């Protein structure tokens, strides 16, 4: 439209800092079989997004592992947070455990996983896949464990995998087949009621629900650890794991040292117990090699910030490069990180535009590089106390005695 000869015009410059809303990192993905699920509501091989508060859809899940997984999530939620956002991916039940595990691993293939966000208009960031404990032998990773890392990478997600819960040695042996900053193994199963009967069910979906509960308590952001939190809705554990906060030689401490998370029972009146009662999740670490990204909440927090950087940067791509537009882009990143620092989500940050890494030749190609430093907050894992005698207290006592005696006639 031509400008008027006599009048006015309005425009909206696009060279100012822009905000980013971030993403909901509490959305779940459950991959399992359920032979008596409604085939129309939950067709095999097709993702279906539901609210776990939808009683009608829950009834159509049948009575298999997927129904238990959704019940497990609901049992962890609290307050007004009545349901969670979960995508159900139902696979066919095989002739045996090996066949079903293979079907789940096939569903976790990167090509399948990559199509889920578009299919359900949501990106799951918390993944639980059943049959994680299945292995052909003690020397190999199971098919589900082998497929999980690539699946999580595609979604910027993390996964809780159930490993062998029969002994600490077997759980640790299974953990040794894993190497991923996106996978947290859990080495104990849950005992829950099915009517009047006690049955053993995977702990993994209950820990996914715990992630969702803690995220909800913190404004939907994934920066908080979930260690030392109660696990609700279970009657007991598949086996009691000896644990003490004071004794590093206990079985539970040995499992944690090997990066296998546990759930420990509380004990009233026992020094070193994790709680006075109930069941408490203990775990912070994934299975990556090295300590830089060992704590899984730090990985989730970094993923969250990465998504916000994507949201910001895509608004600047396309138009010509100018000093004002580049400044607005960099300031947008700075302001976003400043807000997270102000909320104690991270310990600190730095954003730099380095001339040595932005040569004229690169800029002529339309390439810009910004250096970002982000320090995530660690989980409080070990408290050290030094207890010694305090001489000034005795000196104060002497001074008090002298002061009292000086008042006596």
Secondary structure, DSSP 4 states (H G I P E B T S, - for coil): -PPPSSS------S-S--------TT-EEEEEE-TTS-TTTS-TT-EEEEETT-HHHHHTTTTSHHHHHHHHHHHH--TT----EEEEEEE---SSHHHHHHHHHHHTSHHHHHHHHHHHTS---EEEES-TT--SSTTS--HHHHHHHHHHHHHT-EEEEE---S-HHHHHHHHTT---TTEEEE---EEEEETTEEEEE-SHHHHHHHHHHHHHHTTT-S-S--TTEEPPS-SEESS-----SS-TTSHHHHHHHTTEEEEEE--TT-TT-S-SSSEEEE--B-S-SSSTT-BHHHHHHHHHHHHHHHHHHTTTSSSPP-HHHHHHHHHHHHHHHHHHHHTTSEEEEEEE--GGGS-HHHHHTT----EEEEEEPPP-----------HHHHHHHHHHHHHHHHT--
